[in-house]
């Protein structure tokens, strides 16, 4: 489990997170970044609960803006965990 997985668990709770083990045809070019540096792709649910489901790029899509705060908290926690890991590694050298 990488730091973004752990961070999502800590922020949202494990019952609100899932690791997607299978490849996805989501259309992201994120793998190009991973050719140059380690990383992780985070998919953050942002649809409004109870609303009719639409595609993200549909003119009918409406975002639940609370997702922005959750995403920011997950990324912040991941950055802090990675920073602490880097400090620990530097002390060992």
N, C-alpha and C positions, 0 to 999 in steps of 0.2 A: 504494500500500500504506500503510495507516495504522499508527500506533505499536503497536496491539494485535497486528496481523499480524506485524510485525517482532519484537515481544517473544515471541510464540509460537514463531517460527522460532528465535530465540536460545535459548529455554529448552528446547524439545522437539526442535529440528532440523527443517528444511524437509520431510524425508521423513515426519514425523509430523504435519504440518499440511496443511490444505486450505482454500482460500477458496471459500465457497459462493456462486456467482454468481446462482443462481436464487432467486426468492422461496420462502419456506417457509410452510407452514400450521402451524407449530409452536405456535400458540396464544398467543404472547407479545404483550403490549401495549407492547413496547419502543418501537415507532414513535411512540407518544405522547410519550415523553421526547425523541425526536429532533426533534419539532416545536419544542422549547424550547432545545435545546443539541446540539452535535455529539456523536457517540458511535459506539460499535461494539458489536455483540452477539457474545459469545464463546460458542461451544458446546464444552464440554469433555467428551470421552468419559469415562465413569465406570463402564462395565460391567466385569465381571470376565472377563479373557481366558479363553477356553475354556468358560465357563459358558453355559448356554442363554440366549439373548437374550429379554428381556421388556421391556414398556413401563416407562417411568420411574415412572408412577403405579400400577403393579401391586403388589399385596401380595407378589408373588414376586420383585420387584426387589431385588438386593443390590448395593450400591455398592462399587467398589474404592476404598477410602479413600486410597490413594496419589494419586488424582486431586485431592484437596483441596490438597495441597502444590504440585502442578504448577499448579493454578489460581491459588493465592496468588502463586507466583513470577512467573507471566505478568502478573498485575495489578500487582504491585510494579514489575516492569520497565517496563510501559507507563506507570505513574505517573512513574517517574524520567525516562523519555524525554520525556514531555509537559512535565514540569517544566523540563528542560534546554532544550527548544524555546521555552518561554515566557520563560525568562531571556535566550536569544539574541534573541528578538523585542523584548523590552524594551530591550536594549542598543542596538538599531538605531534606536529611536525618539528 
